[in-house]
Amino acid sequence: MDTAYVVIGVLQLAVGIGWTWGVLADRRRPPDQRRNFKGRTSPTTPTVVGVVWLLIGLWWLGRGLWG
């Protein structure tokens, strides 16, 4: 077990969960009252970023636990 990779993986997962939680909370608001993620971006872009962030965190965590 490599502790540095486990710590990086856990931190990455925490950021990914927080990001995804923020996206989901923002989507429940009416479009004119949304705090984040408004503008020229696609509505699916923040969700894709959150999922990719979670996958990277899982990869780091797996790498740390495996080796």
C-alpha positions in Angstrom: 0.0 0.0 0.0 1.4 3.4 -1.0 0.1 6.0 1.4 0.7 9.0 -0.8 -1.5 7.6 -3.6 -4.2 6.6 -1.2 -4.3 10.2 0.2 -4.3 11.7 -3.3 -7.2 9.3 -4.3 -9.3 10.2 -1.2 -8.8 13.9 -1.8 -9.6 13.5 -5.4 -12.8 11.6 -4.6 -13.8 14.3 -2.0 -13.4 17.0 -4.6 -15.3 15.0 -7.2 -18.2 14.3 -4.8 -18.3 17.9 -3.8 -18.4 19.1 -7.4 -21.1 16.6 -8.4 -23.2 17.6 -5.3 -22.9 21.2 -6.3 -23.9 20.5 -9.9 -27.0 18.5 -8.7 -28.0 21.2 -6.2 -27.6 23.9 -8.9 -29.8 22.0 -11.3 -32.7 22.0 -8.9 -32.9 25.8 -9.1 -34.7 27.7 -11.8 -32.4 28.7 -14.7 -32.3 32.4 -13.7 -31.4 31.6 -10.1 -28.6 29.2 -10.7 -25.4 30.2 -8.9 -22.8 28.2 -10.8 -22.4 26.6 -14.2 -24.4 29.2 -16.2 -23.2 30.8 -19.3 -21.9 29.3 -22.6 -21.2 25.8 -21.3 -23.3 22.8 -22.1 -25.6 21.6 -19.3 -23.8 18.2 -19.4 -20.3 19.5 -19.2 -20.2 20.0 -15.4 -21.6 16.5 -14.9 -19.0 14.9 -17.2 -16.3 16.8 -15.3 -17.6 15.5 -12.0 -17.7 11.9 -13.3 -14.2 12.1 -14.7 -12.9 13.6 -11.5 -14.5 10.7 -9.5 -13.0 8.1 -11.9 -9.5 9.7 -11.6 -9.9 9.6 -7.8 -10.8 5.9 -7.9 -7.8 5.2 -10.1 -5.4 6.9 -7.7 -7.0 5.1 -4.7 -6.8 1.8 -6.5 -3.2 2.4 -7.4 -2.4 3.3 -3.8 -4.2 0.3 -2.4 -2.8 -2.2 -5.0 0.8 -1.3 -4.8 
